[in-house]
Amino acid sequence: MNSANLLKRISIEPSVMLGKPVIKGTRMPVDLLVEKVAFGASTQELLEDYPFLKVDDIRAALLYSARCISAEEVYAF
C-alpha cells in the first residue's frame, strides 16, 4: 500500500475526539497507537486488544506521526 492510501485511513473531524487524528471510522486516536508501540506493544498485541483495527491502520498511524514530525520547524538556540 502506498503512503497516500495509508494516510486516507486517518481522519480529523471536530466532532470526533475533539478533532484529534483518529483511525477513520473509529474513535481510536493516532497518538494512543503510537504511544503503545513506543512502550513495546507488537502489531499482534494491538490487533488482539483492538479487534476492529487492521495492520494498515497501525502503519497509517505511524506514517501520519512521522509526517507530522518531519513538518515541524526546528530552531537552534
Buried (B, 14 or more C-beta within 10 A) or exposed (E): EEEEEBEEBBBEEEEBBEEBBBBBEBEBBBBBBBEBBEEEBEEEEBBEEBEEBEEBBBBBBBBBBEEEEEEEEEEEE
